């Protein structure tokens, strides 16, 4: 078990990380802090600069065996924190408002316990960059270092406000939706507002698409064909009265249960654009691309058995999470992977709210669970 002095140190560390959030792709200082902590905890090997600012630490067992990877995220959000916490963000417009500070410290708590090595195999602790944009896991698995750390099993968790503190949510199969941002730029020809027929305005095409694209959504999260198309931004011309506009932009977020359904939704959205654009020049750019998370049945069962062995409360989830997570990329690379959805408290502010804060009470719960998962796969660690 993690003793009280260790929990106090981890809590202080979590608060320190909370004050210095760095957004996706800029996690240099955070990564340096993680490396310093991991070095002090005696990792057998440390890799730096994976997929950007990612860090991985290896803890080797006594004999050969499978590789178990535990993953957390380094990045904060470009959201201003609004709170009275004594450890609130010191960086204006930046906040750890998704709980990644707590996820990082959970893995550091596991590292403390790995001072007693497993009897076989190895444990990799991965501190992944750029989760919030969907770019981080892709960059990690495409990094030249990845073959050295590629796991047989992979686990991660996300805290979930609105559910009882410490409740372990499990769902084999679809766990988090695929999503991506579709940015459409329109270019026509300006004209005098008194003679709009002399130009080519994107307005009619944009108006049609603002209805047609959201209408592509169907079903609910209980439906494997679930799809959602959400209009998030529209811009047309300049704020004048004398000019019929020449330029415009729409942004839409596409969301589906599966990667295959996403491909079909993309094709449908592009077909609507082709029908509406007429003689306009258009460009489509894709952003924040997240693949679906599909939880492996065996890995989920291991997490379930580990939670039961600890007497933890388990919730068998009927539907996936509508929000996205780039952890799915690791499962696609061949690992038996499972994301766990852990209650952060029924009254806690929601993720990405400006007053959200990770509950420190989750730290010992998740350190225990991750260590139990490691022991289940690699054998009990005996002092």
C-alpha positions as CSV (number, residue, x, y, z in Angstrom):
1,X,0.0,0.0,0.0
2,X,1.0,3.6,-0.5
3,X,1.7,5.1,2.9
4,X,0.3,8.5,4.1
5,X,3.6,10.3,3.6
6,X,3.8,9.2,0.0
7,X,0.2,10.2,-0.6
8,X,0.9,13.6,0.9
9,X,4.0,14.0,-1.4
10,X,1.9,13.0,-4.4
11,X,-0.9,15.4,-3.5
12,X,1.6,18.3,-3.2
13,X,3.1,17.3,-6.5
14,X,-0.3,17.2,-8.1
15,X,-1.0,20.7,-6.8
16,X,2.4,22.0,-8.1
17,X,1.6,20.6,-11.6
18,X,-1.8,22.2,-11.4
19,X,-0.3,25.6,-11.1
20,X,1.8,25.2,-14.3
21,X,-0.4,23.8,-17.0
22,X,1.0,23.5,-20.5
23,X,-1.2,23.0,-23.6
24,X,-0.9,20.3,-26.2
25,X,2.5,20.2,-27.9
26,X,4.1,22.7,-25.3
27,X,4.5,20.3,-22.3
28,X,8.3,20.9,-22.0
29,X,8.4,22.0,-18.4
30,X,5.9,19.3,-17.3
31,X,7.9,16.6,-19.0
32,X,11.1,17.8,-17.2
33,X,9.3,17.6,-13.9
34,X,8.1,14.1,-14.6
35,X,11.6,13.0,-15.6
36,X,13.1,14.3,-12.4
37,X,10.5,12.4,-10.3
38,X,11.0,9.2,-12.3
39,X,14.7,9.3,-12.0
40,X,14.4,9.7,-8.2
41,X,12.2,6.6,-8.1
42,X,14.8,4.4,-9.8
43,X,13.3,3.5,-13.2
44,X,15.5,1.1,-15.1
45,X,15.3,3.2,-18.3
46,X,13.7,6.5,-19.3
47,X,12.9,7.6,-22.8
48,X,12.3,11.3,-23.5
49,X,10.9,13.3,-26.4
50,X,8.5,10.6,-27.6
51,X,5.9,12.0,-30.1
52,X,6.9,15.5,-28.9
53,X,7.5,15.9,-25.2
54,X,6.4,12.4,-24.2
55,X,8.2,10.5,-21.5
56,X,8.3,6.7,-20.9
57,X,9.8,4.8,-18.0
58,X,10.6,1.1,-17.8
59,X,10.5,-1.1,-14.7
60,X,11.9,-4.5,-15.5
61,X,10.8,-7.7,-13.8
62,X,13.2,-10.5,-12.8
63,X,12.4,-12.7,-15.8
64,X,11.0,-12.6,-19.3
65,X,7.3,-11.9,-19.8
66,X,4.7,-9.6,-21.3
67,X,4.9,-5.8,-21.3
68,X,2.2,-3.9,-19.4
69,X,1.9,-0.2,-20.3
70,X,0.1,2.3,-18.1
71,X,-0.6,5.6,-19.8
72,X,-1.5,9.1,-18.7
73,X,-1.6,12.6,-20.3
74,X,0.8,15.6,-19.9
75,X,-1.3,18.4,-21.4
76,X,-3.7,21.0,-19.9
77,X,-6.3,23.1,-21.7
78,X,-6.4,26.6,-23.2
79,X,-9.1,27.6,-20.7
80,X,-8.8,30.2,-18.0
81,X,-9.2,28.6,-14.6
82,X,-11.8,30.3,-12.4
83,X,-11.4,29.2,-8.8
84,X,-10.2,30.2,-5.3
85,X,-7.8,27.2,-4.9
86,X,-4.5,28.1,-3.3
87,X,-2.9,26.1,-6.1
88,X,-4.9,27.5,-9.0
89,X,-3.2,28.0,-12.4
90,X,-0.5,30.7,-12.5
91,X,-0.6,30.8,-16.3
92,X,-3.4,33.0,-17.7
93,X,-5.7,31.3,-20.1
94,X,-4.3,27.8,-19.2
95,X,-5.8,25.2,-16.8
96,X,-5.6,21.6,-15.8
97,X,-9.3,21.4,-16.2
98,X,-9.5,17.8,-17.4
99,X,-7.6,16.1,-14.5
100,X,-4.4,15.2,-16.4
101,X,-2.4,16.5,-13.5
102,X,-4.1,13.8,-11.3
103,X,-3.5,11.1,-14.0
104,X,0.2,11.9,-14.1
105,X,0.6,11.7,-10.4
106,X,-1.3,8.4,-10.3
107,X,1.4,6.9,-12.5
108,X,4.1,8.4,-10.2
109,X,2.4,6.7,-7.3
110,X,2.6,3.4,-9.2
111,X,6.3,4.1,-9.8
112,X,6.8,4.3,-6.1
113,X,5.3,0.9,-5.6
114,X,7.4,-0.5,-8.4
115,X,10.4,-0.2,-6.2
116,X,9.3,-3.8,-5.6
117,X,9.7,-5.2,-9.2
118,X,7.3,-7.8,-10.7
119,X,8.6,-11.3,-11.0
120,X,8.6,-11.2,-14.8
121,X,7.9,-9.0,-17.8
122,X,8.1,-5.3,-17.5
123,X,6.0,-2.2,-16.8
124,X,6.1,0.9,-19.0
125,X,4.7,4.1,-17.6
126,X,3.9,6.4,-20.5
127,X,3.4,10.2,-20.0
128,X,1.8,11.1,-23.3
129,X,1.7,14.5,-24.9
130,X,-1.0,16.3,-26.8
131,X,-4.1,14.2,-25.9
132,X,-6.5,17.1,-26.0
133,X,-5.9,17.6,-29.8
134,X,-5.9,13.9,-30.7
135,X,-2.3,14.2,-32.0
136,X,-0.3,12.8,-29.2
137,X,-1.0,9.0,-29.3
138,X,-0.6,9.0,-33.1
139,X,2.7,10.7,-32.8
140,X,3.8,8.3,-30.0
141,X,3.0,5.1,-32.0
142,X,4.7,6.6,-35.1
143,X,7.9,7.5,-33.1
144,X,11.0,5.6,-33.9
145,X,11.3,4.8,-30.1
146,X,7.8,3.0,-30.0
147,X,9.0,-0.5,-31.0
148,X,11.2,-0.5,-27.9
149,X,8.2,0.1,-25.6
150,X,5.4,-1.5,-27.6
151,X,3.1,-3.3,-25.0
152,X,1.2,-6.5,-24.9
153,X,-1.4,-4.9,-22.6
154,X,-2.2,-1.2,-22.1
155,X,-4.4,0.5,-19.6
156,X,-5.4,4.1,-19.0
157,X,-8.2,5.8,-17.0
158,X,-10.1,9.0,-17.1
159,X,-11.9,10.6,-14.2
160,X,-15.6,11.2,-14.8
161,X,-17.4,13.9,-12.8
162,X,-21.1,13.1,-12.0
163,X,-20.4,9.5,-10.9
164,X,-19.6,8.4,-7.3
165,X,-16.0,9.0,-6.3
166,X,-13.9,5.9,-7.0
167,X,-16.6,3.9,-8.9
168,X,-14.8,1.9,-11.6
169,X,-16.6,2.2,-14.9
170,X,-15.9,-0.7,-17.3
171,X,-17.1,-1.3,-20.9
172,X,-15.7,-3.9,-23.2
173,X,-16.1,-2.9,-26.9
174,X,-16.8,0.7,-27.9
175,X,-15.7,3.0,-25.1
176,X,-15.2,6.5,-26.5
177,X,-16.4,7.9,-29.8
178,X,-14.4,8.8,-32.8
179,X,-14.5,12.5,-33.7
180,X,-12.9,15.1,-35.9
181,X,-13.3,18.8,-36.8
182,X,-14.3,19.7,-40.3
183,X,-13.2,23.2,-41.4
184,X,-14.7,24.4,-44.7
185,X,-13.5,27.6,-46.3
186,X,-15.5,29.2,-49.0
187,X,-14.2,31.7,-51.6
188,X,-16.4,33.5,-54.1
189,X,-16.5,37.1,-55.5
190,X,-17.4,40.3,-53.6
191,X,-19.9,42.8,-55.0
192,X,-21.7,46.0,-54.1
193,X,-24.5,45.3,-51.6
194,X,-26.8,47.1,-54.1
195,X,-25.9,44.6,-56.8
196,X,-25.2,41.2,-55.2
197,X,-25.9,39.5,-58.5
198,X,-22.5,40.9,-59.7
199,X,-20.7,38.7,-57.2
200,X,-20.7,35.2,-55.8
201,X,-21.6,35.0,-52.1
202,X,-20.9,31.9,-50.0
203,X,-24.1,32.8,-48.0
204,X,-26.6,30.6,-49.7
205,X,-24.3,27.5,-49.7
206,X,-23.4,28.1,-46.0
207,X,-27.1,28.5,-45.1
208,X,-27.9,25.2,-46.8
209,X,-25.0,23.4,-45.1
210,X,-25.9,24.8,-41.7
211,X,-29.1,22.8,-41.9
212,X,-27.8,19.8,-44.0
213,X,-24.7,18.9,-42.0
214,X,-26.3,18.7,-38.6
215,X,-29.1,16.6,-40.2
216,X,-26.6,13.9,-40.9
217,X,-26.6,12.8,-37.2
218,X,-28.7,9.8,-36.3
219,X,-29.3,7.4,-33.4
220,X,-28.2,7.5,-29.8
221,X,-25.2,6.2,-28.0
222,X,-27.0,2.9,-27.5
223,X,-27.0,2.5,-31.4
224,X,-23.8,1.2,-33.1
225,X,-24.7,3.4,-36.0
226,X,-24.7,6.5,-33.8
227,X,-23.5,9.7,-35.6
228,X,-23.5,13.3,-34.5
229,X,-22.7,16.4,-36.6
230,X,-22.4,19.6,-34.5
231,X,-22.1,23.0,-36.1
232,X,-19.6,24.9,-33.9
233,X,-18.6,28.0,-35.9
234,X,-19.8,30.2,-38.8
235,X,-18.3,33.3,-40.4
236,X,-19.4,35.2,-43.4
237,X,-17.6,38.2,-44.9
238,X,-16.9,41.4,-43.0
239,X,-19.2,43.3,-40.7
240,X,-20.3,45.9,-43.3
241,X,-23.5,47.0,-45.0
242,X,-22.0,47.9,-48.4
243,X,-20.4,44.7,-49.5
244,X,-21.9,41.4,-50.5
245,X,-19.4,38.9,-49.1
246,X,-16.8,36.8,-51.0
247,X,-15.5,34.6,-48.2
248,X,-16.9,32.4,-45.4
249,X,-16.1,29.5,-43.1
250,X,-18.0,26.8,-41.4
251,X,-16.7,24.5,-38.7
252,X,-18.5,21.2,-37.8
253,X,-17.5,18.4,-35.4
254,X,-18.3,14.9,-36.6
255,X,-18.7,12.2,-34.0
256,X,-19.4,8.4,-34.4
257,X,-19.3,5.2,-32.4
258,X,-16.9,3.5,-34.7
259,X,-14.1,4.4,-37.1
260,X,-16.0,2.7,-40.0
261,X,-19.1,4.9,-39.2
262,X,-16.8,7.9,-39.2
263,X,-15.6,7.2,-42.7
264,X,-19.3,7.0,-43.9
265,X,-20.1,10.3,-42.1
266,X,-17.2,12.0,-43.7
267,X,-18.3,10.8,-47.1
268,X,-21.8,12.1,-46.4
269,X,-20.6,15.5,-45.3
270,X,-18.4,15.9,-48.3
271,X,-21.3,14.9,-50.6
272,X,-23.5,17.7,-49.0
273,X,-20.7,20.2,-49.6
274,X,-20.4,19.1,-53.2
275,X,-24.2,19.6,-53.7
276,X,-24.2,23.0,-52.0
277,X,-21.1,24.8,-53.2
278,X,-22.0,25.5,-56.8
279,X,-19.3,27.7,-58.4
280,X,-17.6,28.6,-55.1
281,X,-14.1,27.5,-54.5
282,X,-13.9,25.5,-51.3
283,X,-11.2,23.9,-49.1
284,X,-11.7,21.3,-46.4
285,X,-9.2,21.0,-43.5
286,X,-9.4,18.3,-40.8
287,X,-8.5,19.0,-37.2
288,X,-8.4,17.2,-33.8
289,X,-8.7,13.7,-35.3
290,X,-9.6,11.1,-32.7
291,X,-10.1,7.4,-33.5
292,X,-12.7,5.5,-31.5
293,X,-11.6,3.7,-28.3
294,X,-12.5,0.0,-28.5
295,X,-11.8,-1.7,-25.2
296,X,-10.4,-5.2,-25.4
297,X,-12.5,-7.9,-23.7
298,X,-9.6,-9.7,-22.0
299,X,-8.0,-6.4,-20.8
300,X,-11.3,-5.2,-19.4
301,X,-11.8,-8.5,-17.6
302,X,-8.4,-8.2,-16.0
303,X,-9.3,-4.7,-14.8
304,X,-12.6,-6.0,-13.5
305,X,-10.9,-8.9,-11.6
306,X,-8.3,-6.5,-10.1
307,X,-11.0,-4.1,-8.9
308,X,-13.0,-6.9,-7.4
309,X,-9.9,-8.2,-5.6
310,X,-9.6,-4.7,-3.9
311,X,-13.3,-4.6,-3.1
312,X,-13.8,-1.5,-5.3
313,X,-17.2,-0.5,-6.6
314,X,-17.7,-1.5,-10.3
315,X,-20.1,-0.1,-12.8
316,X,-20.8,-2.0,-16.0
317,X,-21.5,0.8,-18.4
318,X,-24.3,0.3,-20.9
319,X,-23.3,3.0,-23.3
320,X,-19.9,4.5,-24.4
321,X,-18.7,8.0,-23.6
322,X,-19.7,10.6,-26.2
323,X,-16.4,12.4,-25.8
324,X,-13.2,11.3,-27.5
325,X,-9.9,10.0,-26.3
326,X,-6.8,9.3,-28.4
327,X,-5.9,6.1,-26.4
328,X,-7.6,4.1,-29.1
329,X,-4.5,4.5,-31.2
330,X,-2.5,2.3,-28.8
331,X,-5.1,-0.5,-29.0
332,X,-5.1,-0.3,-32.8
333,X,-1.3,-0.9,-32.7
334,X,-1.9,-4.5,-31.3
335,X,-2.0,-4.1,-27.6
336,X,-4.9,-5.5,-25.6
337,X,-6.0,-2.2,-24.3
338,X,-8.7,-0.9,-21.9
339,X,-9.8,2.5,-20.8
340,X,-11.3,2.8,-17.4
341,X,-13.9,5.4,-16.5
342,X,-13.6,6.3,-12.8
343,X,-16.0,8.4,-10.8
344,X,-14.7,11.8,-9.7
345,X,-17.7,12.6,-7.4
346,X,-21.4,13.3,-8.1
347,X,-21.3,17.0,-7.4
348,X,-17.9,17.9,-8.9
349,X,-17.8,20.4,-11.8
350,X,-17.7,18.8,-15.2
351,X,-14.6,18.3,-17.3
352,X,-13.4,21.4,-19.1
353,X,-15.5,23.6,-16.8
354,X,-13.4,26.6,-15.6
355,X,-13.8,25.6,-12.0
356,X,-13.0,21.9,-12.4
357,X,-10.3,20.3,-10.2
358,X,-9.2,16.7,-10.0
359,X,-10.2,15.0,-6.7
360,X,-7.1,14.0,-4.7
361,X,-9.1,11.2,-3.1
362,X,-8.8,9.3,-6.4
363,X,-5.0,9.0,-6.1
364,X,-4.8,6.0,-3.7
365,X,-7.8,4.3,-5.3
366,X,-6.2,4.3,-8.8
367,X,-2.7,3.6,-7.6
368,X,-4.0,0.5,-5.9
369,X,-6.0,-0.5,-9.0
370,X,-3.2,-0.1,-11.5
371,X,-0.8,-2.0,-9.2
372,X,-3.4,-4.8,-8.9
373,X,-3.7,-5.0,-12.7
374,X,0.1,-5.2,-13.0
375,X,0.2,-8.0,-10.4
376,X,-2.6,-9.9,-12.1
377,X,-0.7,-10.0,-15.4
378,X,2.9,-10.2,-14.2
379,X,2.5,-12.0,-10.9
380,X,2.5,-10.6,-7.4
381,X,5.3,-8.4,-6.3
382,X,6.8,-9.8,-3.1
383,X,9.0,-7.6,-0.9
